[in-house]
Amino acid sequence: MESLYLLIPLSIVLVFIIGALFWWSLRTGQYDDLEGPAYRILLDDRDEFRQEGKGGEATPEAEQN
């Protein structure tokens, strides 16, 4: 019976800590986009690099400058 005097307040404090951490994670955007990074791997970024001149290949825009 005496252990309940310790365990009940401890569990209430633990619930508030877990709730605060969950609220913080929602406010900072941790759950915004769960599928985007998985699909981003499949996209082909080579066209973007060629336009910026970072792909190691000469682009018509880079040759004119």
PQR file with spaces between the fields and no chain letter, atoms N, CA, C, O and H, PARSE charges and radii, in Angstrom:
ATOM       1  N    MET     1       0.822   -1.193    0.000 -0.4000 1.5000
ATOM       2  CA   MET     1       0.000    0.000    0.000 -0.0000 2.0000
ATOM       3  C    MET     1       0.866    1.257    0.000  0.5500 1.7000
ATOM       4  O    MET     1       0.520    2.260   -0.625 -0.5500 1.4000
ATOM       5  N    GLU     2       1.990    1.193    0.706 -0.4000 1.5000
ATOM       6  CA   GLU     2       2.851    2.365    0.790 -0.0000 2.0000
ATOM       7  C    GLU     2       3.531    2.668   -0.542  0.5500 1.7000
ATOM       8  O    GLU     2       3.869    3.819   -0.819 -0.5500 1.4000
ATOM       9  H    GLU     2       2.271    0.378    1.213  0.4000 1.0000
ATOM      10  N    SER     3       3.731    1.656   -1.355 -0.4000 1.5000
ATOM      11  CA   SER     3       4.370    1.885   -2.653 -0.0000 2.0000
ATOM      12  C    SER     3       3.461    2.677   -3.596  0.5500 1.7000
ATOM      13  O    SER     3       3.946    3.353   -4.503 -0.5500 1.4000
ATOM      14  H    SER     3       3.457    0.721   -1.130  0.4000 1.0000
ATOM      15  N    LEU     4       2.131    2.594   -3.381 -0.4000 1.5000
ATOM      16  CA   LEU     4       1.206    3.358   -4.209 -0.0000 2.0000
ATOM      17  C    LEU     4       1.369    4.861   -3.999  0.5500 1.7000
ATOM      18  O    LEU     4       1.108    5.639   -4.917 -0.5500 1.4000
ATOM      19  H    LEU     4       1.737    2.046   -2.644  0.4000 1.0000
ATOM      20  N    TYR     5       1.787    5.273   -2.835 -0.4000 1.5000
ATOM      21  CA   TYR     5       2.009    6.696   -2.569 -0.0000 2.0000
ATOM      22  C    TYR     5       3.152    7.243   -3.422  0.5500 1.7000
ATOM      23  O    TYR     5       3.210    8.443   -3.691 -0.5500 1.4000
ATOM      24  H    TYR     5       1.999    4.641   -2.089  0.4000 1.0000
ATOM      25  N    LEU     6       4.030    6.391   -3.833 -0.4000 1.5000
ATOM      26  CA   LEU     6       5.124    6.790   -4.710 -0.0000 2.0000
ATOM      27  C    LEU     6       4.768    6.569   -6.181  0.5500 1.7000
ATOM      28  O    LEU     6       5.075    7.410   -7.025 -0.5500 1.4000
ATOM      29  H    LEU     6       3.983    5.417   -3.614  0.4000 1.0000
ATOM      30  N    LEU     7       4.127    5.451   -6.488 -0.4000 1.5000
ATOM      31  CA   LEU     7       3.890    5.094   -7.880 -0.0000 2.0000
ATOM      32  C    LEU     7       2.812    5.947   -8.551  0.5500 1.7000
ATOM      33  O    LEU     7       2.944    6.267   -9.733 -0.5500 1.4000
ATOM      34  H    LEU     7       3.877    4.768   -5.802  0.4000 1.0000
ATOM      35  N    ILE     8       1.768    6.319   -7.846 -0.4000 1.5000
ATOM      36  CA   ILE     8       0.698    7.110   -8.463 -0.0000 2.0000
ATOM      37  C    ILE     8       1.198    8.503   -8.852  0.5500 1.7000
ATOM      38  O    ILE     8       0.998    8.894  -10.002 -0.5500 1.4000
ATOM      39  H    ILE     8       1.661    6.059   -6.886  0.4000 1.0000
ATOM      40  N    PRO     9       1.835    9.274   -7.969 -0.5600 1.5000
ATOM      41  CA   PRO     9       2.358   10.577   -8.417  0.2800 2.0000
ATOM      42  C    PRO     9       3.439   10.445   -9.501  0.5500 1.7000
ATOM      43  O    PRO     9       3.521   11.278  -10.404 -0.5500 1.4000
ATOM      44  N    LEU    10       4.251    9.414   -9.410 -0.4000 1.5000
ATOM      45  CA   LEU    10       5.270    9.198  -10.418 -0.0000 2.0000
ATOM      46  C    LEU    10       4.649    8.916  -11.788  0.5500 1.7000
ATOM      47  O    LEU    10       5.144    9.412  -12.801 -0.5500 1.4000
ATOM      48  H    LEU    10       4.185    8.737   -8.677  0.4000 1.0000
ATOM      49  N    SER    11       3.600    8.145  -11.831 -0.4000 1.5000
ATOM      50  CA   SER    11       2.941    7.853  -13.107 -0.0000 2.0000
ATOM      51  C    SER    11       2.241    9.090  -13.666  0.5500 1.7000
ATOM      52  O    SER    11       2.205    9.280  -14.882 -0.5500 1.4000
ATOM      53  H    SER    11       3.198    7.742  -11.009  0.4000 1.0000
ATOM      54  N    ILE    12       1.690    9.926  -12.802 -0.4000 1.5000
ATOM      55  CA   ILE    12       1.052   11.163  -13.269 -0.0000 2.0000
ATOM      56  C    ILE    12       2.090   12.111  -13.863  0.5500 1.7000
ATOM      57  O    ILE    12       1.851   12.722  -14.904 -0.5500 1.4000
ATOM      58  H    ILE    12       1.719    9.772  -11.815  0.4000 1.0000
ATOM      59  N    VAL    13       3.231   12.233  -13.211 -0.4000 1.5000
ATOM      60  CA   VAL    13       4.309   13.069  -13.748 -0.0000 2.0000
ATOM      61  C    VAL    13       4.801   12.510  -15.070  0.5500 1.7000
ATOM      62  O    VAL    13       5.069   13.272  -16.000 -0.5500 1.4000
ATOM      63  H    VAL    13       3.426   11.737  -12.365  0.4000 1.0000
ATOM      64  N    LEU    14       4.923   11.206  -15.171 -0.4000 1.5000
ATOM      65  CA   LEU    14       5.371   10.577  -16.407 -0.0000 2.0000
ATOM      66  C    LEU    14       4.383   10.817  -17.550  0.5500 1.7000
ATOM      67  O    LEU    14       4.801   11.042  -18.686 -0.5500 1.4000
ATOM      68  H    LEU    14       4.706   10.588  -14.416  0.4000 1.0000
ATOM      69  N    VAL    15       3.099   10.773  -17.268 -0.4000 1.5000
ATOM      70  CA   VAL    15       2.087   11.048  -18.293 -0.0000 2.0000
ATOM      71  C    VAL    15       2.209   12.488  -18.789  0.5500 1.7000
ATOM      72  O    VAL    15       2.102   12.733  -19.991 -0.5500 1.4000
ATOM      73  H    VAL    15       2.760   10.590  -16.346  0.4000 1.0000
ATOM      74  N    PHE    16       2.430   13.432  -17.895 -0.4000 1.5000
ATOM      75  CA   PHE    16       2.582   14.820  -18.313 -0.0000 2.0000
ATOM      76  C    PHE    16       3.855   15.023  -19.132  0.5500 1.7000
ATOM      77  O    PHE    16       3.853   15.804  -20.084 -0.5500 1.4000
ATOM      78  H    PHE    16       2.518   13.233  -16.919  0.4000 1.0000
ATOM      79  N    ILE    17       4.927   14.341  -18.785 -0.4000 1.5000
ATOM      80  CA   ILE    17       6.166   14.447  -19.563 -0.0000 2.0000
ATOM      81  C    ILE    17       5.982   13.874  -20.956  0.5500 1.7000
ATOM      82  O    ILE    17       6.417   14.477  -21.938 -0.5500 1.4000
ATOM      83  H    ILE    17       4.929   13.706  -18.012  0.4000 1.0000
ATOM      84  N    ILE    18       5.349   12.731  -21.053 -0.4000 1.5000
ATOM      85  CA   ILE    18       5.097   12.122  -22.365 -0.0000 2.0000
ATOM      86  C    ILE    18       4.167   13.000  -23.191  0.5500 1.7000
ATOM      87  O    ILE    18       4.380   13.166  -24.392 -0.5500 1.4000
ATOM      88  H    ILE    18       4.995   12.242  -20.256  0.4000 1.0000
ATOM      89  N    GLY    19       3.138   13.563  -22.561 -0.4000 1.5000
ATOM      90  CA   GLY    19       2.229   14.476  -23.270 -0.0000 2.0000
ATOM      91  C    GLY    19       2.940   15.717  -23.768  0.5500 1.7000
ATOM      92  O    GLY    19       2.685   16.172  -24.883 -0.5500 1.4000
ATOM      93  H    GLY    19       2.965   13.427  -21.586  0.4000 1.0000
ATOM      94  N    ALA    20       3.834   16.275  -22.954 -0.4000 1.5000
ATOM      95  CA   ALA    20       4.583   17.460  -23.369 -0.0000 2.0000
ATOM      96  C    ALA    20       5.516   17.139  -24.529  0.5500 1.7000
ATOM      97  O    ALA    20       5.637   17.937  -25.458 -0.5500 1.4000
ATOM      98  H    ALA    20       4.041   15.906  -22.048  0.4000 1.0000
ATOM      99  N    LEU    21       6.171   15.995  -24.491 -0.4000 1.5000
ATOM     100  CA   LEU    21       7.042   15.606  -25.599 -0.0000 2.0000
ATOM     101  C    LEU    21       6.251   15.363  -26.886  0.5500 1.7000
ATOM     102  O    LEU    21       6.709   15.711  -27.975 -0.5500 1.4000
ATOM     103  H    LEU    21       6.072   15.347  -23.736  0.4000 1.0000
ATOM     104  N    PHE    22       5.079   14.773  -26.761 -0.4000 1.5000
ATOM     105  CA   PHE    22       4.244   14.552  -27.944 -0.0000 2.0000
ATOM     106  C    PHE    22       3.747   15.881  -28.505  0.5500 1.7000
ATOM     107  O    PHE    22       3.735   16.067  -29.722 -0.5500 1.4000
ATOM     108  H    PHE    22       4.707   14.491  -25.876  0.4000 1.0000
ATOM     109  N    TRP    23       3.342   16.798  -27.647 -0.4000 1.5000
ATOM     110  CA   TRP    23       2.887   18.114  -28.090 -0.0000 2.0000
ATOM     111  C    TRP    23       4.028   18.862  -28.776  0.5500 1.7000
ATOM     112  O    TRP    23       3.816   19.508  -29.802 -0.5500 1.4000
ATOM     113  H    TRP    23       3.352   16.646  -26.659  0.4000 1.0000
ATOM     114  N    TRP    24       5.241   18.779  -28.213 -0.4000 1.5000
ATOM     115  CA   TRP    24       6.400   19.414  -28.826 -0.0000 2.0000
ATOM     116  C    TRP    24       6.668   18.840  -30.212  0.5500 1.7000
ATOM     117  O    TRP    24       6.973   19.581  -31.147 -0.5500 1.4000
ATOM     118  H    TRP    24       5.412   18.254  -27.379  0.4000 1.0000
ATOM     119  N    SER    25       6.554   17.522  -30.344 -0.4000 1.5000
ATOM     120  CA   SER    25       6.822   16.909  -31.648 -0.0000 2.0000
ATOM     121  C    SER    25       5.781   17.315  -32.686  0.5500 1.7000
ATOM     122  O    SER    25       6.105   17.444  -33.866 -0.5500 1.4000
ATOM     123  H    SER    25       6.306   16.920  -29.585  0.4000 1.0000
ATOM     124  N    LEU    26       4.550   17.515  -32.264 -0.4000 1.5000
ATOM     125  CA   LEU    26       3.528   17.993  -33.198 -0.0000 2.0000
ATOM     126  C    LEU    26       3.797   19.437  -33.611  0.5500 1.7000
ATOM     127  O    LEU    26       3.637   19.789  -34.780 -0.5500 1.4000
ATOM     128  H    LEU    26       4.287   17.410  -31.305  0.4000 1.0000
ATOM     129  N    ARG    27       4.199   20.263  -32.668 -0.4000 1.5000
ATOM     130  CA   ARG    27       4.436   21.683  -32.950 -0.0000 2.0000
ATOM     131  C    ARG    27       5.660   21.910  -33.824  0.5500 1.7000
ATOM     132  O    ARG    27       5.702   22.887  -34.571 -0.5500 1.4000
ATOM     133  H    ARG    27       4.329   19.977  -31.719  0.4000 1.0000
ATOM     134  N    THR    28       6.650   21.043  -33.751 -0.4000 1.5000
ATOM     135  CA   THR    28       7.867   21.220  -34.541 -0.0000 2.0000
ATOM     136  C    THR    28       7.791   20.528  -35.896  0.5500 1.7000
ATOM     137  O    THR    28       8.760   20.570  -36.655 -0.5500 1.4000
ATOM     138  H    THR    28       6.616   20.249  -33.144  0.4000 1.0000
ATOM     139  N    GLY    29       6.669   19.892  -36.221 -0.4000 1.5000
ATOM     140  CA   GLY    29       6.496   19.314  -37.551 -0.0000 2.0000
ATOM     141  C    GLY    29       7.117   17.954  -37.741  0.5500 1.7000
ATOM     142  O    GLY    29       7.491   17.614  -38.863 -0.5500 1.4000
ATOM     143  H    GLY    29       5.882   19.858  -35.605  0.4000 1.0000
ATOM     144  N    GLN    30       7.243   17.169  -36.709 -0.4000 1.5000
ATOM     145  CA   GLN    30       7.867   15.856  -36.833 -0.0000 2.0000
ATOM     146  C    GLN    30       7.003   14.884  -37.631  0.5500 1.7000
ATOM     147  O    GLN    30       7.527   13.919  -38.188 -0.5500 1.4000
ATOM     148  H    GLN    30       6.939   17.445  -35.797  0.4000 1.0000
ATOM     149  N    TYR    31       5.703   15.113  -37.699 -0.4000 1.5000
ATOM     150  CA   TYR    31       4.797   14.184  -38.368 -0.0000 2.0000
ATOM     151  C    TYR    31       4.194   14.787  -39.631  0.5500 1.7000
ATOM     152  O    TYR    31       3.153   14.317  -40.088 -0.5500 1.4000
ATOM     153  H    TYR    31       5.278   15.896  -37.246  0.4000 1.0000
ATOM     154  N    ASP    32       4.811   15.806  -40.205 -0.4000 1.5000
ATOM     155  CA   ASP    32       4.221   16.492  -41.348 -0.0000 2.0000
ATOM     156  C    ASP    32       4.160   15.615  -42.593  0.5500 1.7000
ATOM     157  O    ASP    32       3.081   15.402  -43.146 -0.5500 1.4000
ATOM     158  H    ASP    32       5.657   16.188  -39.834  0.4000 1.0000
ATOM     159  N    ASP    33       5.294   15.112  -43.035 -0.4000 1.5000
ATOM     160  CA   ASP    33       5.341   14.370  -44.288 -0.0000 2.0000
ATOM     161  C    ASP    33       6.088   13.061  -44.064  0.5500 1.7000
ATOM     162  O    ASP    33       7.317   13.042  -43.997 -0.5500 1.4000
ATOM     163  H    ASP    33       6.170   15.285  -42.586  0.4000 1.0000
ATOM     164  N    LEU    34       5.347   11.982  -43.952 -0.4000 1.5000
ATOM     165  CA   LEU    34       5.974   10.692  -43.703 -0.0000 2.0000
ATOM     166  C    LEU    34       6.346    9.961  -44.990  0.5500 1.7000
ATOM     167  O    LEU    34       7.250    9.125  -44.983 -0.5500 1.4000
ATOM     168  H    LEU    34       4.348   11.998  -44.007  0.4000 1.0000
ATOM     169  N    GLU    35       5.659   10.263  -46.100 -0.4000 1.5000
ATOM     170  CA   GLU    35       5.904    9.533  -47.341 -0.0000 2.0000
ATOM     171  C    GLU    35       6.837   10.273  -48.292  0.5500 1.7000
ATOM     172  O    GLU    35       7.404    9.652  -49.191 -0.5500 1.4000
ATOM     173  H    GLU    35       4.924   10.942  -46.106  0.4000 1.0000
ATOM     174  N    GLY    36       7.009   11.558  -48.122 -0.4000 1.5000
ATOM     175  CA   GLY    36       7.828   12.351  -49.041 -0.0000 2.0000
ATOM     176  C    GLY    36       9.256   11.875  -49.166  0.5500 1.7000
ATOM     177  O    GLY    36       9.729   11.697  -50.289 -0.5500 1.4000
ATOM     178  H    GLY    36       6.548   12.062  -47.391  0.4000 1.0000
ATOM     179  N    PRO    37       9.982   11.655  -48.058 -0.5600 1.5000
ATOM     180  CA   PRO    37      11.365   11.193  -48.193  0.2800 2.0000
ATOM     181  C    PRO    37      11.480    9.836  -48.876  0.5500 1.7000
ATOM     182  O    PRO    37      12.476    9.573  -49.550 -0.5500 1.4000
ATOM     183  N    ALA    38      10.501    8.984  -48.718 -0.4000 1.5000
ATOM     184  CA   ALA    38      10.557    7.674  -49.371 -0.0000 2.0000
ATOM     185  C    ALA    38      10.427    7.808  -50.891  0.5500 1.7000
ATOM     186  O    ALA    38      11.085    7.081  -51.634 -0.5500 1.4000
ATOM     187  H    ALA    38       9.692    9.198  -48.170  0.4000 1.0000
ATOM     188  N    TYR    39       9.585    8.728  -51.352 -0.4000 1.5000
ATOM     189  CA   TYR    39       9.423    8.928  -52.791 -0.0000 2.0000
ATOM     190  C    TYR    39      10.538    9.787  -53.372  0.5500 1.7000
ATOM     191  O    TYR    39      10.824    9.695  -54.566 -0.5500 1.4000
ATOM     192  H    TYR    39       9.050    9.319  -50.748  0.4000 1.0000
ATOM     193  N    ARG    40      11.170   10.615  -52.557 -0.4000 1.5000
ATOM     194  CA   ARG    40      12.224   11.499  -53.039 -0.0000 2.0000
ATOM     195  C    ARG    40      13.425   10.702  -53.542  0.5500 1.7000
ATOM     196  O    ARG    40      14.142   11.162  -54.430 -0.5500 1.4000
ATOM     197  H    ARG    40      10.938   10.689  -51.587  0.4000 1.0000
ATOM     198  N    ILE    41      13.650    9.527  -52.990 -0.4000 1.5000
ATOM     199  CA   ILE    41      14.759    8.690  -53.450 -0.0000 2.0000
ATOM     200  C    ILE    41      14.524    8.235  -54.881  0.5500 1.7000
ATOM     201  O    ILE    41      15.470    8.091  -55.654 -0.5500 1.4000
ATOM     202  H    ILE    41      13.068    9.154  -52.268  0.4000 1.0000
ATOM     203  N    LEU    42      13.265    8.008  -55.234 -0.4000 1.5000
ATOM     204  CA   LEU    42      12.946    7.469  -56.549 -0.0000 2.0000
ATOM     205  C    LEU    42      12.974    8.517  -57.649  0.5500 1.7000
ATOM     206  O    LEU    42      13.034    8.167  -58.828 -0.5500 1.4000
ATOM     207  H    LEU    42      12.496    8.125  -54.606  0.4000 1.0000
ATOM     208  N    LEU    43      12.933    9.799  -57.289 -0.4000 1.5000
ATOM     209  CA   LEU    43      12.924   10.847  -58.294 -0.0000 2.0000
ATOM     210  C    LEU    43      14.311   11.015  -58.903  0.5500 1.7000
ATOM     211  O    LEU    43      15.328   10.785  -58.249 -0.5500 1.4000
ATOM     212  H    LEU    43      12.884   10.083  -56.332  0.4000 1.0000
ATOM     213  N    ASP    44      14.329   11.419  -60.160 -0.4000 1.5000
ATOM     214  CA   ASP    44      15.582   11.613  -60.865 -0.0000 2.0000
ATOM     215  C    ASP    44      15.983   13.080  -60.743  0.5500 1.7000
ATOM     216  O    ASP    44      15.307   13.963  -61.271 -0.5500 1.4000
ATOM     217  H    ASP    44      13.503   11.606  -60.691  0.4000 1.0000
ATOM     218  N    ASP    45      17.087   13.331  -60.045 -0.4000 1.5000
ATOM     219  CA   ASP    45      17.529   14.702  -59.810 -0.0000 2.0000
ATOM     220  C    ASP    45      18.569   15.167  -60.829  0.5500 1.7000
ATOM     221  O    ASP    45      19.055   16.294  -60.731 -0.5500 1.4000
ATOM     222  H    ASP    45      17.636   12.614  -59.616  0.4000 1.0000
ATOM     223  N    ARG    46      18.912   14.348  -61.780 -0.4000 1.5000
ATOM     224  CA   ARG    46      19.966   14.723  -62.714 -0.0000 2.0000
ATOM     225  C    ARG    46      19.595   15.937  -63.547  0.5500 1.7000
ATOM     226  O    ARG    46      20.470   16.742  -63.866 -0.5500 1.4000
ATOM     227  H    ARG    46      18.518   13.433  -61.860  0.4000 1.0000
ATOM     228  N    ASP    47      18.332   16.096  -63.909 -0.4000 1.5000
ATOM     229  CA   ASP    47      17.921   17.256  -64.694 -0.0000 2.0000
ATOM     230  C    ASP    47      18.131   18.547  -63.922  0.5500 1.7000
ATOM     231  O    ASP    47      18.538   19.554  -64.501 -0.5500 1.4000
ATOM     232  H    ASP    47      17.621   15.441  -63.650  0.4000 1.0000
ATOM     233  N    GLU    48      17.863   18.533  -62.642 -0.4000 1.5000
ATOM     234  CA   GLU    48      18.059   19.726  -61.823 -0.0000 2.0000
ATOM     235  C    GLU    48      19.538   20.085  -61.741  0.5500 1.7000
ATOM     236  O    GLU    48      19.897   21.261  -61.789 -0.5500 1.4000
ATOM     237  H    GLU    48      17.533   17.715  -62.171  0.4000 1.0000
ATOM     238  N    PHE    49      20.407   19.063  -61.617 -0.4000 1.5000
ATOM     239  CA   PHE    49      21.831   19.336  -61.521 -0.0000 2.0000
ATOM     240  C    PHE    49      22.377   19.869  -62.847  0.5500 1.7000
ATOM     241  O    PHE    49      23.254   20.734  -62.850 -0.5500 1.4000
ATOM     242  H    PHE    49      20.116   18.107  -61.578  0.4000 1.0000
ATOM     243  N    ARG    50      21.881   19.374  -63.944 -0.4000 1.5000
ATOM     244  CA   ARG    50      22.346   19.864  -65.246 -0.0000 2.0000
ATOM     245  C    ARG    50      21.954   21.316  -65.445  0.5500 1.7000
ATOM     246  O    ARG    50      22.728   22.090  -66.008 -0.5500 1.4000
ATOM     247  H    ARG    50      21.169   18.671  -63.941  0.4000 1.0000
ATOM     248  N    GLN    51      20.774   21.699  -64.999 -0.4000 1.5000
ATOM     249  CA   GLN    51      20.330   23.077  -65.149 -0.0000 2.0000
ATOM     250  C    GLN    51      21.167   24.016  -64.293  0.5500 1.7000
ATOM     251  O    GLN    51      21.405   25.162  -64.674 -0.5500 1.4000
ATOM     252  H    GLN    51      20.145   21.070  -64.542  0.4000 1.0000
ATOM     253  N    GLU    52      21.614   23.536  -63.142 -0.4000 1.5000
ATOM     254  CA   GLU    52      22.410   24.375  -62.254 -0.0000 2.0000
ATOM     255  C    GLU    52      23.892   24.322  -62.594  0.5500 1.7000
ATOM     256  O    GLU    52      24.676   25.097  -62.048 -0.5500 1.4000
ATOM     257  H    GLU    52      21.422   22.605  -62.832  0.4000 1.0000
ATOM     258  N    GLY    53      24.285   23.425  -63.482 -0.4000 1.5000
ATOM     259  CA   GLY    53      25.677   23.315  -63.851 -0.0000 2.0000
ATOM     260  C    GLY    53      26.507   22.540  -62.850  0.5500 1.7000
ATOM     261  O    GLY    53      27.727   22.706  -62.818 -0.5500 1.4000
ATOM     262  H    GLY    53      23.647   22.795  -63.925  0.4000 1.0000
ATOM     263  N    LYS    54      25.893   21.699  -62.029 -0.4000 1.5000
ATOM     264  CA   LYS    54      26.618   20.960  -61.013 -0.0000 2.0000
ATOM     265  C    LYS    54      26.861   19.510  -61.414  0.5500 1.7000
ATOM     266  O    LYS    54      27.500   18.763  -60.674 -0.5500 1.4000
ATOM     267  H    LYS    54      24.903   21.564  -62.055  0.4000 1.0000
ATOM     268  N    GLY    55      26.372   19.116  -62.549 -0.4000 1.5000
ATOM     269  CA   GLY    55      26.456   17.716  -62.919 -0.0000 2.0000
ATOM     270  C    GLY    55      27.766   17.300  -63.537  0.5500 1.7000
ATOM     271  O    GLY    55      27.933   16.132  -63.887 -0.5500 1.4000
ATOM     272  H    GLY    55      25.853   19.723  -63.151  0.4000 1.0000
ATOM     273  N    GLY    56      28.700   18.215  -63.682 -0.4000 1.5000
ATOM     274  CA   GLY    56      29.983   17.868  -64.261 -0.0000 2.0000
ATOM     275  C    GLY    56      29.967   17.930  -65.781  0.5500 1.7000
ATOM     276  O    GLY    56      31.012   17.777  -66.413 -0.5500 1.4000
ATOM     277  H    GLY    56      28.564   19.164  -63.397  0.4000 1.0000
ATOM     278  N    GLU    57      28.807   18.151  -66.375 -0.4000 1.5000
ATOM     279  CA   GLU    57      28.696   18.254  -67.815 -0.0000 2.0000
ATOM     280  C    GLU    57      28.495   19.715  -68.194  0.5500 1.7000
ATOM     281  O    GLU    57      27.893   20.481  -67.441 -0.5500 1.4000
ATOM     282  H    GLU    57      27.958   18.275  -65.862  0.4000 1.0000
ATOM     283  N    ALA    58      28.990   20.089  -69.335 -0.4000 1.5000
ATOM     284  CA   ALA    58      28.828   21.464  -69.793 -0.0000 2.0000
ATOM     285  C    ALA    58      27.392   21.669  -70.277  0.5500 1.7000
ATOM     286  O    ALA    58      26.867   20.866  -71.048 -0.5500 1.4000
ATOM     287  H    ALA    58      29.480   19.467  -69.946  0.4000 1.0000
ATOM     288  N    THR    59      26.787   22.714  -69.832 -0.4000 1.5000
ATOM     289  CA   THR    59      25.433   23.042  -70.251 -0.0000 2.0000
ATOM     290  C    THR    59      25.505   24.199  -71.220  0.5500 1.7000
ATOM     291  O    THR    59      26.466   24.966  -71.176 -0.5500 1.4000
ATOM     292  H    THR    59      27.213   23.367  -69.206  0.4000 1.0000
ATOM     293  N    PRO    60      24.533   24.356  -72.089 -0.5600 1.5000
ATOM     294  CA   PRO    60      24.557   25.490  -73.019  0.2800 2.0000
ATOM     295  C    PRO    60      24.604   26.829  -72.292  0.5500 1.7000
ATOM     296  O    PRO    60      25.233   27.771  -72.776 -0.5500 1.4000
ATOM     297  N    GLU    61      23.954   26.928  -71.146 -0.4000 1.5000
ATOM     298  CA   GLU    61      23.963   28.187  -70.406 -0.0000 2.0000
ATOM     299  C    GLU    61      25.368   28.482  -69.872  0.5500 1.7000
ATOM     300  O    GLU    61      25.809   29.631  -69.872 -0.5500 1.4000
ATOM     301  H    GLU    61      23.444   26.163  -70.752  0.4000 1.0000
ATOM     302  N    ALA    62      26.069   27.435  -69.415 -0.4000 1.5000
ATOM     303  CA   ALA    62      27.413   27.622  -68.867 -0.0000 2.0000
ATOM     304  C    ALA    62      28.413   27.954  -69.963  0.5500 1.7000
ATOM     305  O    ALA    62      29.368   28.689  -69.712 -0.5500 1.4000
ATOM     306  H    ALA    62      25.711   26.501  -69.415  0.4000 1.0000
ATOM     307  N    GLU    63      28.218   27.428  -71.184 -0.4000 1.5000
ATOM     308  CA   GLU    63      29.133   27.695  -72.271 -0.0000 2.0000
ATOM     309  C    GLU    63      29.003   29.123  -72.765  0.5500 1.7000
ATOM     310  O    GLU    63      29.992   29.706  -73.208 -0.5500 1.4000
ATOM     311  H    GLU    63      27.442   26.831  -71.387  0.4000 1.0000
ATOM     312  N    GLN    64      27.821   29.701  -72.702 -0.4000 1.5000
ATOM     313  CA   GLN    64      27.610   31.065  -73.181 -0.0000 2.0000
ATOM     314  C    GLN    64      28.238   32.078  -72.242  0.5500 1.7000
ATOM     315  O    GLN    64      28.663   33.141  -72.695 -0.5500 1.4000
ATOM     316  H    GLN    64      27.018   29.228  -72.342  0.4000 1.0000
ATOM     317  N    ASN    65      28.310   31.785  -70.942 -0.4000 1.5000
ATOM     318  CA   ASN    65      28.839   32.754  -69.977 -0.0000 2.0000
ATOM     319  C    ASN    65      30.296   32.766  -69.940  0.5500 1.7000
ATOM     320  O    ASN    65      30.888   33.529  -69.177 -0.5500 1.4000
ATOM     321  H    ASN    65      27.965   30.922  -70.574  0.4000 1.0000
